[in-house]
Amino acid sequence: EAIDHNTQLLEKAQVIAREKGILPPEWQDARYISVRGQGDRKIYRDSMGRAWRIMDFIDGQIFVSYRDVPIADRITMAHSHGAAIATFGAMLATIPKEEWAQPLPRLHDHEYHRDYLKAILEGKEVPLSLNRAQPPITVQMQQSVINGYENGPARVRTLIDKLKKREYLVNSLDALGEGVMHNDTKLDNIMFRRDAQGRLQCIGFIDNDTIQLGNILDDLGDTLRYAANPLGDNPDSIEDIVIDRELIASMIEGFTGRISKLYGQERADELKPHLINAVKLYYYELCARLFADAIVGNRYFVQDPHRKGWRPDLNLHVAEAQMRALEELEKMSEEAVRTEVEMTEGALTQVLSNLPTDKINELVNQDVSRETTIEIKTDAGIK
């Protein structure tokens, strides 16, 4: 019922957004066929209770990961992808957020996922993550499962320590507020098409079952999480994981540029300091979710042993991959801070080199706990 309700609202939002000029010319609406004799209802249930829905065809391309995108197209496509996330959010915002249903409660409730893991690590028996079955399916940490993984106990202890150190991320975006989000912006839910210049441009989103309320940076954070790591969630070795800085920069530029056009530069500037934290938060959340499932016996993220890339410790391995990507992202952030400090120090050195000796001595003898402003008059003006 919630998905059907939101599907109808989505169609209304598309009409309003197009009338307001929010949607770019290349954007393709997601249109669904109504069930005959049931008004605007979009979901049909057959005699076995299975749900069906038919969406109009959209002519475009879908990629599973950025590794599948031609190298020459990746950066421009990422820019368009980032802009599309901002566009989609603005489109959904044309309908008051209280009108949208919640088809998947707690899907990206970061506090819920943290507390779920904590309860499991405390040895409690708890309802399976996000499960609404009645009677509830319950799970508990299984030491025998942990022992069955290669170096399982040591790997579990390591992840526990690393996740604890990063719990601050859980509430790092709270002050930004909520909005209606897609909530499943993996690449194969995004449609692309080449424009007249041959560039891959985003033309719309599909698989819209997860639309519901969330943090306003949820979609960008989740998108950057999978896009930033070229090796994907299941690399042969987590030691090989790196962050694609150029792709991240292009996607962020596309997002903030579109936000600026939609809401003004001031709003874009307000969000910029939080964008990398949004990515970190999604690495943290998925790591915590996969880790929790790995130590209760893989009950939520059920794995198919016949699927390519399967391994007995797959959920634990993918959790470790998320943490490693988060660590790499942290290194990138630290390097940016160091660069800024070095630039500041360099500028200060240049300023001091222009000061007379008596002025330098005066500054050295001042209380260094106070902030000091230095104004130097030169032939070129004031520094």
C-alpha positions in Angstrom: 0.0 0.0 0.0 2.8 2.4 0.9 4.6 1.8 -2.4 1.5 2.2 -4.4 0.7 5.5 -2.6 4.2 6.8 -3.2 4.2 5.8 -6.9 1.1 7.9 -7.4 2.7 10.8 -5.6 5.8 10.4 -7.7 3.8 10.9 -10.9 2.2 14.0 -9.5 5.6 15.3 -8.4 7.0 14.9 -11.9 4.2 17.0 -13.4 4.6 19.8 -10.8 8.4 19.8 -11.2 8.2 20.0 -14.9 5.8 22.9 -14.7 8.2 24.7 -12.3 11.2 24.2 -14.6 13.0 21.9 -12.1 13.5 19.0 -14.6 16.0 19.5 -17.4 14.8 18.8 -21.0 16.5 15.4 -21.2 14.7 14.1 -18.0 12.4 11.1 -18.6 9.4 10.7 -16.4 8.7 7.3 -14.7 5.2 6.5 -15.7 3.2 3.5 -14.5 0.1 1.9 -15.9 -2.9 2.0 -13.7 -4.8 -1.2 -12.7 -7.9 -1.5 -14.8 -11.1 -0.7 -12.8 -9.1 0.5 -9.7 -8.7 4.2 -10.3 -5.1 5.4 -10.1 -3.9 2.2 -8.3 -0.6 1.1 -9.8 0.1 -2.3 -8.2 -1.9 -5.4 -9.2 -2.0 -8.5 -7.0 -2.6 -11.8 -8.7 -4.5 -14.8 -7.4 -1.4 -15.9 -5.5 -1.0 -12.6 -3.8 2.1 -11.6 -5.8 2.5 -7.9 -6.6 3.0 -6.6 -10.2 3.6 -3.2 -11.7 4.2 -2.1 -15.2 6.3 1.0 -16.0 6.6 2.7 -19.4 9.8 1.9 -21.3 12.6 4.4 -21.1 15.2 4.3 -23.8 18.6 4.5 -22.2 21.5 2.7 -20.7 22.1 1.2 -17.3 25.5 0.4 -15.7 26.1 -1.9 -12.8 29.2 0.0 -11.7 31.5 2.8 -12.9 34.0 0.1 -13.9 31.5 -0.8 -16.7 31.5 2.8 -18.0 34.0 3.7 -20.7 36.9 5.4 -19.2 36.5 8.5 -21.4 32.9 8.9 -20.1 33.3 8.4 -16.4 34.0 11.9 -15.1 31.4 13.7 -17.2 28.8 11.0 -16.4 29.6 11.3 -12.7 29.0 15.1 -12.9 25.6 14.5 -14.5 24.9 11.8 -11.9 25.5 14.2 -9.0 23.3 16.9 -10.6 20.5 14.3 -11.1 20.5 13.4 -7.4 19.9 17.1 -6.6 17.2 17.3 -9.3 15.4 14.2 -8.1 15.3 15.5 -4.5 14.0 18.8 -5.7 11.3 17.1 -7.7 10.1 15.0 -4.7 10.1 18.1 -2.5 7.3 19.6 -4.6 5.0 17.3 -2.6 4.9 18.1 1.2 7.0 15.5 3.0 4.2 14.5 5.4 2.2 13.2 2.5 4.7 10.5 1.6 4.4 7.0 3.1 7.2 5.0 4.7 7.4 1.6 2.8 10.6 0.6 4.5 10.7 2.0 8.0 14.3 2.4 9.4 15.9 1.5 6.1 18.6 4.2 6.6 17.9 5.0 10.3 21.6 5.3 11.3 20.9 5.2 15.0 18.8 2.0 14.6 21.6 0.2 12.7 24.2 1.2 15.3 22.0 0.1 18.2 21.1 -3.2 16.5 24.8 -4.0 16.2 25.4 -3.0 19.8 22.6 -5.3 21.1 24.0 -8.2 19.2 27.5 -7.6 20.5 26.0 -7.6 24.0 24.7 -11.1 23.4 21.0 -10.1 23.3 18.4 -11.9 21.2 16.8 -9.3 18.9 14.4 -9.2 16.0 16.2 -9.6 12.7 17.2 -6.2 11.2 14.4 -4.4 9.4 12.2 -7.5 9.7 8.5 -7.0 10.3 7.3 -10.6 10.2 4.8 -11.8 12.9 5.8 -13.5 15.0 9.2 -11.8 14.6 12.3 -13.6 13.4 14.9 -13.3 16.1 18.7 -13.6 15.9 21.7 -13.7 18.3 25.4 -13.6 17.9 26.7 -17.1 17.0 30.2 -17.8 18.2 30.4 -21.0 16.2 29.7 -18.9 13.0 32.5 -16.5 14.0 34.9 -19.3 14.7 34.1 -20.8 11.3 35.5 -17.7 9.4 39.2 -17.6 8.6 40.8 -15.7 11.5 37.2 -14.9 12.5 37.6 -13.9 16.2 40.5 -11.5 15.4 38.7 -9.9 12.5 35.6 -9.4 14.6 37.6 -7.7 17.4 39.3 -5.4 14.8 36.0 -4.3 13.3 34.4 -3.7 16.7 37.3 -1.4 17.6 37.2 0.5 14.3 33.4 1.0 14.4 33.4 2.2 18.0 35.9 4.9 17.0 33.6 6.2 14.3 30.3 6.2 16.1 30.3 10.0 15.9 29.3 9.7 12.2 25.9 8.4 13.2 24.6 11.9 14.1 26.9 13.9 11.9 24.3 15.0 9.5 21.3 15.4 11.8 21.4 19.2 11.8 20.8 19.4 8.1 17.2 18.2 8.3 15.1 15.7 6.5 13.7 15.4 3.0 12.1 12.8 0.7 14.8 10.7 -0.9 15.0 7.8 -3.4 17.0 5.7 -0.8 18.4 3.2 -3.3 20.6 5.2 -5.7 22.9 2.4 -6.8 24.0 2.8 -10.4 21.7 0.2 -11.9 18.7 2.3 -10.7 19.9 5.3 -12.8 19.2 5.7 -16.5 21.6 7.4 -18.9 21.5 8.5 -22.5 24.0 10.2 -24.8 23.3 13.8 -25.7 23.9 15.5 -29.0 27.6 16.0 -28.0 28.0 12.2 -27.2 28.1 12.7 -23.4 26.4 10.3 -21.1 23.7 12.3 -19.3 21.4 11.1 -16.5 17.8 11.0 -17.7 15.9 9.6 -14.8 15.6 7.1 -11.9 13.9 3.8 -11.8 13.1 1.2 -9.0 11.4 3.8 -7.0 9.9 1.5 -4.3 12.2 2.9 -1.6 11.1 6.5 -1.8 10.6 7.8 1.7 11.7 10.4 4.2 15.4 10.5 5.1 18.3 12.9 5.6 18.7 15.3 2.8 22.2 14.0 2.0 21.3 10.3 2.2 21.1 9.8 -1.6 24.4 11.6 -2.3 26.2 9.8 0.5 25.0 6.3 -0.7 25.8 7.1 -4.3 29.3 8.3 -3.5 29.9 5.3 -1.3 29.7 2.8 -4.2 31.0 5.1 -6.8 34.2 6.2 -4.9 35.6 2.7 -4.6 36.5 1.4 -8.1 37.1 -2.1 -6.9 33.5 -2.5 -5.6 32.2 -4.1 -2.5 33.8 -7.5 -3.0 37.5 -7.0 -4.0 39.9 -9.9 -4.1 42.0 -8.1 -1.4 40.8 -5.2 0.7 44.4 -4.0 0.7 43.9 -2.9 -2.9 41.0 -0.5 -2.2 41.6 3.1 -3.2 39.3 6.1 -3.5 38.7 7.6 -7.0 39.2 11.3 -6.1 38.5 12.7 -9.5 35.2 10.9 -9.8 34.1 12.0 -6.3 35.1 15.6 -7.1 33.1 15.6 -10.4 30.0 14.1 -8.7 30.1 16.6 -5.9 30.6 19.4 -8.3 27.6 18.3 -10.3 25.5 18.0 -7.1 26.5 21.4 -5.6 26.2 23.1 -9.0 22.6 21.9 -9.4 21.8 22.8 -5.7 23.1 26.3 -6.4 20.8 26.7 -9.4 17.8 25.3 -7.6 18.2 26.9 -4.2 20.9 29.5 -4.5 24.7 29.5 -3.9 24.2 30.1 -0.1 22.5 26.7 0.2 25.2 25.0 -1.8 27.8 26.5 0.5 26.0 25.3 3.6 26.0 21.7 2.4 29.6 21.6 1.0 31.3 21.0 4.4 29.1 18.0 5.1 29.4 16.1 1.8 32.4 13.9 2.6 30.8 13.1 6.0 27.8 11.8 4.1 30.0 9.3 2.3 31.8 8.3 5.5 28.4 7.7 7.2 27.3 5.4 4.5 30.5 3.4 4.6 30.0 3.2 8.4 26.4 2.1 8.1 26.8 -0.6 5.5 29.9 -1.9 7.4 27.8 -2.1 10.6 24.9 -3.8 8.9 27.0 -6.4 7.1 29.1 -7.0 10.2 26.0 -7.6 12.4 24.6 -10.0 9.9 27.9 -11.9 9.5 28.0 -12.6 13.2 24.4 -13.8 13.5 24.7 -16.3 10.7 24.0 -14.2 7.5 20.2 -14.0 8.0 19.4 -10.6 6.3 22.0 -10.4 3.5 21.5 -14.0 2.5 24.2 -15.1 0.1 23.9 -17.5 -2.8 26.9 -20.0 -2.8 26.5 -20.5 -6.6 26.9 -16.8 -7.3 30.2 -15.5 -8.8 32.5 -14.1 -6.1 30.9 -16.1 -3.2 33.0 -17.0 -0.3 32.0 -18.4 3.1 32.8 -15.1 4.9 31.4 -12.9 2.2 29.4 -10.6 4.5 32.3 -10.2 6.9 34.6 -9.5 3.9 32.4 -6.9 2.4 32.0 -5.3 5.8 35.8 -5.1 6.0 35.9 -3.6 2.5 33.5 -0.8 3.6 35.7 0.0 6.6 38.9 0.0 4.4 37.2 2.4 2.0 36.2 4.6 4.9 39.8 4.6 6.1 41.1 5.5 2.7 38.5 8.4 2.6 39.7 9.6 6.0 43.3 9.7 4.7 42.1 11.8 1.8 40.4 14.2 4.2 43.5 14.4 6.4 45.6 15.2 3.4 43.3 18.0 2.4 43.6 19.5 5.9 47.4 19.1 5.8 47.5 20.9 2.5 45.4 23.7 3.8 47.6 24.1 6.9 50.7 24.0 4.7 49.2 26.7 2.5 48.4 28.8 5.5 51.8 28.4 7.0 53.4 29.3 3.7 51.3 32.5 3.5 52.2 33.4 7.0 55.9 32.8 6.3 55.6 35.1 3.3 54.0 37.8 5.4 56.6 37.6 8.1 59.4 37.8 5.6 58.1 41.3 4.8 58.0 42.5 8.4 60.8 44.6 9.9 62.8 42.9 12.7 61.4 45.2 15.5 57.8 44.2 14.5 58.6 40.5 14.5 60.2 40.8 18.0 57.1 42.6 19.2 54.9 39.7 17.9 57.1 37.1 19.5 56.8 38.7 22.9 53.0 38.9 22.7 50.7 36.4 24.4 50.4 33.7 21.8 47.2 32.4 23.2 45.4 35.4 21.7 44.5 35.7 18.1 46.7 38.4 16.4 45.8 40.2 13.2 48.8 41.5 11.2 48.2 44.3 8.8 51.1 45.2 6.5 51.1 48.2 4.2 53.1 47.7 1.0 53.3 49.3 -2.3 50.8 46.8 -3.5 48.3 47.7 -0.8 47.3 45.9 2.5 48.2 42.3 3.2 
